[in-house]
Amino acid sequence: MQFWQRAMEDAAQFMLSMSDVTIEECGEPLVPIPSASVDSEASLMVAEENDAGRGPEVAYIRSGLLEPLLGVAAKLRSEGLLLRIEHSYRSPGMQVDLVLSPVLLDRVIDMVTAEATGRPQAEMVQHRARGLIANVYVNGTHISGSAVDTTVIDLATGEEVDRGGKYMALTEITPMDSPFVSEQARQNRELINDAFAQFGFVAYPFEFWHYSQGDAIERRVRDDDRPARYGPVTRNPDGSVVPLDPSAPVVPVSVLLDRIENRIAARYDE
């Protein structure tokens, strides 16, 4: 539990520091990520559905990142692995749904309950969730079209590669450097990190499935003072983008706290 507390404090501070990153939106369009089935010869597939929503509906990425992403997928394919994109671009409305998701909030409430050994405070849940469920546009790099959430499949077995847990497992195994995963899971994380790094992506330190490039997260991970080229955007039907205010909240904090309190009450006040 001490590791969870320290990691989530670090994640919260990381997210707060992203407000200092300058965004110089390049205006690149969002383009579709090609997908194929697990039994094809392709090196990339898109998940049908998961806790973050339906995959194919949001399988877009900035045009300048498609070739690097396909490079990562080809590299993993050469290792006998298939890259599955769980989530890429999220519209603001989709991010609202994620921020207020009962499933995800309940997972954080579970951890805070164990940490506090009693009824948790909504403010603490909101604080702990800060580094896991982005509620400021600049923090939500999926809204920038510059991030992907991933699962990797072993083509020899058809099974998911062990990274210590499943996508969206919001527990002490979630941070990339978690000591609560096996040595094999740690090696698998490193192999996948190396493949993404080879094509310019950085791993988000607090989620083992999240990679991005050219956005505020990358600038912070690299301690790079240059402006980020990808900021939060909405997508037009033709793929062109409209920038959003990076500093704006996805959901007003008061609304988020009310939702958290309702989830807590549903558990404790039955």
C-alpha positions as CSV (number, residue, x, y, z in Angstrom):
1,M,0.0,0.0,0.0
2,Q,2.9,2.4,0.6
3,F,4.0,1.9,-3.0
4,W,0.4,2.7,-4.2
5,Q,0.3,5.9,-2.1
6,R,3.7,7.0,-3.3
7,A,3.1,6.2,-7.0
8,M,-0.3,8.0,-7.0
9,E,1.2,11.0,-5.3
10,D,3.9,11.1,-8.0
11,A,1.3,10.6,-10.7
12,A,-0.8,13.5,-9.3
13,Q,2.3,15.8,-9.3
14,F,3.2,14.7,-12.8
15,M,-0.2,15.6,-14.1
16,L,-0.2,19.0,-12.3
17,S,3.2,19.7,-13.9
18,M,1.8,19.2,-17.3
19,S,0.0,22.5,-17.0
20,D,3.4,24.1,-17.5
21,V,3.9,22.6,-21.0
22,T,3.3,24.9,-23.9
23,I,1.2,23.6,-26.7
24,E,1.8,24.7,-30.3
25,E,-0.9,22.7,-32.1
26,C,0.4,21.5,-35.5
27,G,-3.1,20.8,-36.9
28,E,-2.3,17.4,-38.2
29,P,-5.5,15.5,-39.0
30,L,-6.7,12.3,-37.3
31,V,-6.4,9.3,-39.6
32,P,-7.8,5.8,-39.1
33,I,-5.6,3.1,-37.6
34,P,-5.9,0.0,-39.9
35,S,-7.0,-3.2,-38.2
36,A,-7.1,-6.9,-38.8
37,S,-8.0,-10.1,-37.0
38,V,-5.6,-12.0,-34.8
39,D,-5.3,-14.8,-37.3
40,S,-4.3,-12.5,-40.2
41,E,-0.8,-11.7,-41.4
42,A,-1.2,-8.1,-40.2
43,S,0.8,-6.8,-37.2
44,L,-1.9,-4.6,-35.7
45,M,-5.5,-5.0,-34.5
46,V,-8.0,-2.8,-32.7
47,A,-10.0,-4.1,-29.7
48,E,-13.7,-4.3,-30.2
49,E,-14.7,-3.1,-26.8
50,N,-13.3,-2.6,-23.3
51,D,-13.8,-0.5,-20.1
52,A,-12.8,2.7,-21.9
53,G,-15.4,2.3,-24.6
54,R,-15.7,0.8,-28.1
55,G,-12.4,0.6,-29.9
56,P,-13.2,0.9,-33.7
57,E,-15.2,4.1,-33.1
58,V,-12.1,5.8,-31.8
59,A,-9.3,4.1,-33.8
60,Y,-7.7,7.3,-35.0
61,I,-4.3,8.8,-34.5
62,R,-2.5,11.9,-35.8
63,S,-1.3,11.4,-39.3
64,G,2.4,11.9,-38.3
65,L,2.2,9.1,-35.8
66,L,0.6,6.4,-38.0
67,E,3.9,5.3,-39.6
68,P,5.8,5.1,-36.3
69,L,2.9,3.2,-34.7
70,L,3.0,0.7,-37.6
71,G,6.7,0.5,-37.1
72,V,6.2,-0.5,-33.5
73,A,3.7,-3.1,-34.6
74,A,6.0,-4.6,-37.2
75,K,8.8,-4.7,-34.7
76,L,6.7,-6.6,-32.2
77,R,5.4,-8.9,-35.0
78,S,9.1,-9.8,-35.7
79,E,9.2,-11.0,-32.1
80,G,6.1,-13.2,-32.6
81,L,3.8,-10.6,-31.0
82,L,0.6,-8.8,-32.2
83,L,-0.1,-5.3,-31.0
84,R,-3.7,-4.6,-30.1
85,I,-4.9,-1.1,-29.7
86,E,-7.3,-0.8,-26.8
87,H,-7.9,2.9,-27.2
88,S,-6.5,5.8,-29.2
89,Y,-8.3,9.0,-29.9
90,R,-11.1,10.0,-27.4
91,S,-13.5,12.8,-28.1
92,P,-14.3,15.2,-25.2
93,G,-17.6,13.4,-24.7
94,M,-15.9,10.1,-24.5
95,Q,-13.5,11.4,-21.9
96,V,-16.4,12.8,-19.9
97,D,-17.8,9.2,-19.8
98,L,-14.5,7.8,-18.8
99,V,-14.0,10.4,-16.0
100,L,-17.4,9.6,-14.6
101,S,-17.3,5.9,-15.2
102,P,-18.7,4.0,-12.2
103,V,-16.5,1.0,-13.1
104,L,-13.2,2.9,-13.0
105,L,-14.2,5.1,-10.0
106,D,-15.1,2.0,-8.0
107,R,-11.7,0.6,-8.7
108,V,-10.0,3.7,-7.3
109,I,-12.5,3.7,-4.3
110,D,-11.4,0.1,-3.6
111,M,-7.8,1.1,-3.4
112,V,-8.5,4.2,-1.3
113,T,-10.7,2.1,1.0
114,A,-7.8,-0.3,1.6
115,E,-5.4,2.6,2.1
116,A,-7.6,4.4,4.6
117,T,-9.1,1.2,6.2
118,G,-12.5,2.9,6.4
119,R,-15.0,5.0,4.5
120,P,-12.9,7.0,2.0
121,Q,-13.3,10.8,1.4
122,A,-14.4,11.8,-2.0
123,E,-11.6,14.4,-2.2
124,M,-9.0,11.7,-1.6
125,V,-10.5,9.4,-4.3
126,Q,-10.5,12.4,-6.7
127,H,-6.8,13.1,-5.8
128,R,-5.8,9.4,-6.2
129,A,-7.6,9.2,-9.6
130,R,-5.8,12.3,-10.9
131,G,-2.9,10.4,-12.5
132,L,-5.1,7.6,-13.8
133,I,-8.2,9.2,-15.2
134,A,-7.4,12.6,-16.8
135,N,-9.8,15.4,-15.9
136,V,-7.9,18.3,-17.5
137,Y,-7.7,18.4,-21.3
138,V,-3.9,18.8,-21.4
139,N,-3.6,15.7,-19.3
140,G,-5.8,13.6,-21.5
141,T,-3.5,12.9,-24.4
142,H,-5.9,10.5,-25.9
143,I,-7.9,13.7,-26.6
144,S,-4.8,14.9,-28.5
145,G,-4.8,11.9,-30.8
146,S,-1.2,11.2,-29.7
147,A,-1.6,8.3,-27.4
148,V,-2.5,4.6,-27.5
149,D,-3.5,2.1,-24.9
150,T,-2.2,-1.3,-25.7
151,T,-2.5,-5.0,-25.2
152,V,0.0,-7.5,-26.8
153,I,-0.9,-11.0,-28.0
154,D,1.5,-13.9,-28.2
155,L,0.9,-15.2,-31.7
156,A,2.2,-18.7,-30.8
157,T,-0.5,-19.2,-28.2
158,G,-3.2,-16.6,-29.0
159,E,-2.9,-15.5,-25.4
160,E,-2.3,-12.0,-24.0
161,V,1.3,-11.4,-23.1
162,D,1.7,-11.2,-19.3
163,R,2.4,-7.7,-18.1
164,G,1.2,-8.3,-14.6
165,G,-2.4,-7.5,-15.2
166,K,-5.1,-6.6,-17.7
167,Y,-5.7,-3.2,-19.4
168,M,-7.4,-0.8,-17.0
169,A,-6.3,-2.7,-13.9
170,L,-6.2,0.2,-11.5
171,T,-4.2,-1.3,-8.7
172,E,-0.7,-1.4,-7.3
173,I,0.4,-3.3,-10.4
174,T,-0.6,-0.4,-12.7
175,P,2.6,1.8,-12.5
176,M,5.2,0.8,-15.1
177,D,7.8,0.1,-12.4
178,S,5.5,-1.8,-10.0
179,P,7.4,-4.3,-7.8
180,F,4.2,-6.4,-7.5
181,V,4.6,-8.1,-10.9
182,S,6.6,-11.2,-11.8
183,E,10.0,-11.1,-13.3
184,Q,8.5,-12.4,-16.6
185,A,5.9,-9.6,-16.6
186,R,8.7,-7.0,-15.9
187,Q,10.7,-8.4,-18.9
188,N,7.6,-8.2,-21.1
189,R,7.0,-4.6,-20.1
190,E,10.6,-3.8,-21.0
191,L,10.5,-5.5,-24.3
192,I,7.3,-3.6,-25.3
193,N,8.7,-0.3,-24.0
194,D,11.8,-0.8,-26.1
195,A,9.8,-1.4,-29.3
196,F,7.8,1.8,-28.7
197,A,10.9,3.8,-27.8
198,Q,12.6,2.7,-31.0
199,F,9.9,4.6,-32.9
200,G,9.8,7.7,-30.7
201,F,7.1,6.9,-28.2
202,V,7.4,7.3,-24.5
203,A,5.8,5.1,-21.8
204,Y,3.6,6.8,-19.3
205,P,5.2,6.0,-16.0
206,F,2.0,5.3,-14.1
207,E,0.1,3.0,-16.5
208,F,1.8,0.0,-18.1
209,W,-0.4,0.1,-21.2
210,H,-0.1,3.8,-22.3
211,Y,2.3,5.2,-24.9
212,S,2.4,8.6,-26.6
213,Q,4.5,10.9,-28.7
214,G,4.6,14.7,-29.4
215,D,2.3,15.7,-26.5
216,A,2.6,17.1,-23.0
217,I,3.2,13.7,-21.5
218,E,6.2,13.1,-23.7
219,R,7.6,16.5,-22.9
220,R,7.3,15.8,-19.2
221,V,8.8,12.3,-19.4
222,R,11.7,13.6,-21.4
223,D,12.1,16.8,-19.3
224,D,11.9,18.6,-22.6
225,D,11.1,22.3,-22.5
226,R,10.1,22.5,-26.2
227,P,6.4,23.0,-26.9
228,A,4.2,20.0,-27.6
229,R,3.0,19.7,-31.1
230,Y,-0.2,17.8,-30.3
231,G,-2.8,19.3,-28.0
232,P,-6.4,18.4,-27.2
233,V,-8.7,18.5,-30.2
234,T,-12.1,17.6,-31.5
235,R,-12.3,15.6,-34.7
236,N,-14.4,16.8,-37.7
237,P,-16.0,14.1,-40.0
238,D,-13.2,14.7,-42.5
239,G,-10.5,14.1,-39.9
240,S,-9.5,17.7,-39.5
241,V,-9.1,18.9,-36.0
242,V,-10.3,21.9,-33.9
243,P,-8.0,22.8,-30.9
244,L,-9.5,22.9,-27.4
245,D,-8.4,24.9,-24.3
246,P,-5.7,22.7,-22.7
247,S,-6.3,24.1,-19.3
248,A,-10.1,23.5,-19.2
249,P,-11.5,20.7,-17.0
250,V,-13.1,17.8,-18.8
251,V,-15.7,17.7,-16.0
252,P,-16.2,20.3,-13.3
253,V,-14.5,19.1,-10.1
254,S,-17.8,19.7,-8.2
255,V,-19.6,17.3,-10.6
256,L,-16.8,14.7,-10.3
257,L,-16.8,14.9,-6.5
258,D,-20.6,14.4,-6.4
259,R,-20.3,11.3,-8.6
260,I,-17.6,9.9,-6.3
261,E,-19.7,10.6,-3.2
262,N,-22.6,8.9,-4.8
263,R,-20.5,5.8,-5.5
264,I,-19.2,5.8,-2.0
265,A,-22.7,6.2,-0.6
266,A,-24.0,3.3,-2.7
267,R,-21.4,1.1,-1.0
268,Y,-21.6,2.4,2.6
269,D,-25.2,3.7,3.0
270,E,-27.2,0.7,1.7
